[in-house]
Amino acid sequence: MQLPFELRLGWRYTRAGRATRRNGFISFISGVSMLGIALGVAALIIVLSVMNGFQKEVRDRMLSVVSHIEIISPSGSALPDAAQTLREAQTLPQVVGASTFIAAQALLARGEDMKGILVRGINPATEGQVTDLGAATSQQALARLVGGEFGLVLGVELARQLGVHEGDKITLIAPSGQVTPAGVVPRLKQMTVVGTFDSGHYEYDSALALMHMDDAQKIFRLEGPTGVRLKLRDLHEARSVAMQLRGVLTGGTRGEVLVRDWTQQNKTWFAAVELEKRMMFIILTLIVAVAAFNLVSTLVMSVTDKRADIAILRTLGASPRSVMAVFVVQGALVGVIGTLAGLGLGLLVAYNIDVIVPAIEHLLHASFLPQDIYLISRMPSEPQSSDIVPTALIALLLAFVATLYPSWRASRVNPAEALRYE
């Protein structure tokens, strides 16, 4: 199959520029443009992959404590019919685990130290169905939560701040107390620390305490669980499943219930991450744009250098459109090669960043993510096609747009004027 002459000539101009000293500088500028596009595309893929990795790492640690969906009463009181709500939620095919719970706020006091906490009353037997706490290192600690013994499992940071260890006694102060002639007296209960958990997320490790649901029900004087927690087969379906549950559970004898998914519970954090990722994409795309528009100067010089060739082509019968196509092909090939090289380099680094970063740290005797400062001590990476494909398409589009004006100028060259001094 014979290729069109425009394509063959454009490819020849792209690869043969280095053959003569006259075209050496033009070839150098073309190579710089190609390298700039490659580095811009690679940087964009690497940065977005690392941001995806950090987002996934923090999200997974967050979901080790937070369930995919929570069904609670808007007033914070016990659900009118928690057992029926639990059964109806379990009928959905997307739900793979469910457990009732109690959520309340309280104070923990030890000596002169006092700290506000979030208390979660759980069923240790079913907690592993909705979070990773029941299946990870804290499994033995959760097993020590026995109804009637008033034990507590604290986050590691919370235990450290209060200076308590396993077996220590600590006082829990419930906010709603007894009404006496002297006023409202808060209820105090002596609790035993039976273990700690480490979710890897500071917000929960420093403010969450777990106890048996029966003990929480007695301490906070509740008639039953305040909510139901669900785990889904696919966490990305949480929003649609939550909307489906709102339609199923609202009304009837239960009245109004509040259904919220994991994205709503941490809405501010996820919105900030998405905004940061979007801004990084725009900033790094500008770097690709600068490299792509270097093609303008490259092609302008190439057109000036090849005015005689253009005139000869015109006298041989080539149309202005064919001449324009030759230089469009030349510029587009630079963009395609640069984009493909950038994709290869970016994916190579993104998929091997767990090897590359430790090697650089060892070489420089430095630590980019000190474990005592950052939540994550290693550089995560998760390349996603939703980032890679738009990056490649934008780079190709910018390179193509950059070729239009110089190519159009080439098609307007007057053959007689170009050959006058040859």
N, C-alpha and C positions, 0 to 999 in steps of 0.2 A: 504494500500500500504506500503510494507516494504522498508524503506530507506536503501541505501547502508551502510555497516558497517563503511566505512571510514567517512561518514558524521556523523553518530551517535557517533562514538568514538571521532572524532574531537570536536564535541559539548560537549561531556562529559569532555574532557580535558580542554575546555574553561571555563566551569561553575563550575567544581568540584575542581579546583586547591586550593580553600580556605579551603577545608575540613580538610587538615592535616597541621601540623606545618612545615613539611618538604617542602611542596610546597607553604608555605605562602609568602615567598619572591618573588618567581616567579609570583605568582598571583598578588602581589603588583605591580611589574614591568609591568605586562600585563595591569593592571588597569590604571597605569600612561600613558602607550602608548595609551590606548583607550581614556582617558581624553584629552591627547595632541591632538589627531586627532579631537576630538569633538570641542575643543576650537579653533583649527586652522581653521576648516571648518566654525564654527560660526563667527569667526573674519573676515574671508574672505567675507562671505555673508553680514555681517553688514556693513563693510567698503565700499564694492562695492555698496550696496543699498543706503548708505548715499551719495556717490559720484554721483550716478544716480539722487538722489533727488536734490542735489545742481545743477547739470547740467540742470535738467528739470526746476528748479525754475528760474535760470538765463536765460535760453532759452525762457521761457514764458514771462519774463519781457522784454527781448530783442525784442521778436516778438510783444509786445504790441505797439512798435514804428516802427519796421522794418516789411515790408511786406514779404510774402513768396517768391515772384518773382518780379523783376523789369525789365522793358524793357525800355532802354534808348538809346540815340544817343551816339556813341563813342566820339564825339567831345564835348559833353555837351550842344550842341545847341538844338533848338526845333526839335521834331520829324517831318519829312516831312508830314506824314499823321497820326496824333495821333488818330483821330476818327476811321479810318479804322483799325488801329492796335488794338484799344480797342475792336472793334466788333469781329475781328478774334480771339482774345484771349478769349473772353467770350463764343465762340462756343465750347471750350474744356469742356468735362464733369467734369473734376477735378476742374475747376475754379468755385468758389462760390461767388466771389466778385471782382470788378475791379474799378479802379479810376485813373484819370490822375493827374499829379502833376508836379511841377517845383522845381528843386534843384539848389541851388546857394550858393555861399559863400559871406559873407559880414562882416562888422564891426558894432558893437553896441557901442555907446558912450553916457555916461551920466556924465557930469562934466569932471573931469580928468580921469575917469575910461573908459577904452576901451577894448573890447574883441572881438576876431574873432569867428564867429558863422557859423553854417550851416543853411541856410534859406530853408524852405520847403513851397512852395505854394501849398495849398490843396483846394479841393472842400469840404466844411463842410458837404454838403448833402450826399456825397458818401464816406467820410473818414472812417465812421464806418464799411463799407463793407470790408476794407482791413487791418485795425488795430483796436486795442481795445481802442484807444484814443477817438474815436467817440462814444464809448458805455460805458465808465467808468466815473470817477469823473470829467474828463475834458470835458464832453459833453456840459455842459452849457457854458464853456469858448469858445469852438469851435463854438457854435451857435452865439456868439457875433462877429465872423469874417464875416463882410459884405463887399462886393466889393465896392471900392471907399472910404471907411472910414479909410483905412490904419491902421488897428489894428494888434497887435502882441499877440500871446500866447507863453510865455516863459517857459522853463523848470524851476522847482523850484530852482535848484541850480544856474542856470544862473541868475534868478531874485534876488536871495540872494546875489550873488557876485557883482551885479551891484547896489544893494540896491534899487530896484524898486518894486512898488506894483501896484495893479490894479488901472487904471486911470492915472498913471504917464506918462509923455511924455519922449520919448527917441529918439535919433538920429540914423538912419540907414545909413551907408556909403556903397554905391555900388562900387565895384572895378573898373568897366569900366565907365569912366566919359566922359566929353565933352573935345574936343581938342580946346585949346585956344592959342593965341600967347605966353602965359606964360608957356604952357605945358598942360598936361592932368590934368583936374580938376575933382576929384571924385564927384559923385552925392550924395547929402545929402537929406534925407527925414525925416521929423518929424513924428514919429509913436506913437501910443497910446497903452499902455499895457492893454489888455482887460481881461487877465486871465493867469493862469499858469497850467501846467500839471505835474504830478508826475508819471513817468513810473516805478520807483524803480531801474532804471539802471543809474548809475552816468554819464556814457559817454554821454548819450543823454540828461539827465536832466541838464547838465552843458554846453551844446553846441548847442542845437537845438532850433530854433524859428519857429513858424508856423504863416503863414499869408494867406489871401485869395489869390487864384491863379490869379485872375484878377489884384490884386494889385502887386503881384510879377511879372506878365507879363509886367506891365507898368514900374516898377522900374528898372528891369533888361533888358528892351527893347527886349523882346522876341516875336516871332510871334505866339507862342503857347506853349503847355505843353512840357516839356523836357523828359517826360517819362510816362509810365503806370505801376501801381502797381497792383499786383494780390494776392488774397487770395485763397488757395486751400482747398479742403475738407480734405485732409490728408497732413500735412506739411512734412511728410517723403517722399512724392512723388515729392518734389520740384525739385530735381536734374533731374529726368527723364522727368518731364513736361517741364523744362527749355530746355533740349535737343530737345524735340519735337517742342517747339516754335521756336528754332533757325532754324530748317528746314523749318518751315512754313513761318516765317516772313522775312528771309534773301532774299535779291534780289528784283526784281521788281522796282516799282517807289520809294519805301522807301529807297532803298540802304541797306547798312549795319546797323544793329542794335545790341546792346549789351544786351544779356539776362543773368541775374545773379540771382541765388537763395540765400536764407538766409544763407546757409552754406558758400557760397563764400564771402559774405559781412563780415563775422566774422571768416574767415578761420583760422587765427592764434590762436584765442582763443579756437576754437573747437579742433584744432590739439593739443594744449597744454593740454587740458583736457583729450583727448583720450590717449596721451602719459603718463600722470600722472596715469590714471586709469590702463593702461597696466603694468606700473612699480609696482604699488601697488599690482596687481594681482600676478606678479612674486615673489615679496618679501614675500607676505603672503603665497603663495604656498610653498615656501621654509620652512616656519614654519610647514606646514602640512607634508612636506617631512621629516623633522627632527623627528616629532612624529611618522610617519609611519615607519621609519627605526629603531626606538626603538624596533620594533617588532623583528628585527634580534637578538638582545641580549636576548629578552624574549624567542624566540623559540630555540636559541642555548642552553640556560640553561634548557629549557623544554626537549629538546632532550637528553641532558646529564643526566637529572634526570630520564628519562623514557627509558634508554637503555635496562633494563631488560624487560620492556613491549614490546619493539620493537623486542627483541630476541625471546620472546615467540610467538609473532605474526608471525615471520618468520618461526619458527619451526612448527606452525600450518598450514602453507601453504600460508601465505600472501606474495604477490609479493613485490619487492622493490617499484614498482609504487603505490601500495596500501598504503604502509607505508608513502611514500612521500605525498600522497593525504590526509592522516590523519592530518599531521602537516600543510599542505596548508590550509585545512579547519579550523584548530584552529587559524592560523594567519589571514585568511580572515574574519572569524567571528568577530575578534577584530576590524578589519578595518570597516566592515559593521556596527557593533553596534556603533562604534565611529562616523562614517559618519552620520548615521541616527540621533544620538543624537545631533551632530553639526548642522545638517539641522534644526531639531526642535528648538534648542536654537536660532540659527541665525534668522530664520523666525519669531519666537516669538518676539525677540527684534526689528527686522527690521520693523515689522508691528505695533509695539506699541512704537516706539521710541519717538513719540510726547507726550507720557504719561510718559515714563521712564526718559527722560532727564529733563523735568521740575521738576519731583520729586527729582532727584539727586541735581539739582540746589537749590531747596528749602531746602533740607537736609544740603547741604554744604554752604548755603547762598552765592552762587556765580553764575555768569552768564557766560556761555560758549561762547555765541555769543552776546555781547553787541550791542544794536541797533545803538548806535552812532558811532560804529567802522565798523561793518560788514553790508554788503548789506542785509543779511537775518538774522532775529532775532530768528528764530526757526530752529531746526534741522530737515531737510526734509529727507525722505527716500522713495525709490521706488525700491523694489525688482523686478528683471527681471529674467525670466527663462533662458535667454541667459547667465546669470552669474551663476545662481544656478546649472543648469545641468552640465556644465563643471567642476565646483568646486567639485560636488559630484563624478563625473566620475574620475577626477584626483586623489582624495583622495582614492577611491577604487583601482585604478590602482597602486598607490604607495604602498598601503598596500599589494596588491597581489604580486608585484615584491619583496617586502621585505621578503616574506615568502619562496621564491624559494630556496635560498642557504641553510638555515637551514633544510628545508624539504629534499633537495637532500642529505645532510649529514646524515640525519636520515635513508634514504633508503640505505646508504652504510655501516650501522652498521653490523659488523660480529656477528652473534648470538653466536658462540662458545666463542668469545672474551668477549662479553657482559655478559655471564652467568658464566664466570670462577670464579668470586669472589662473586657470589650471594649464 
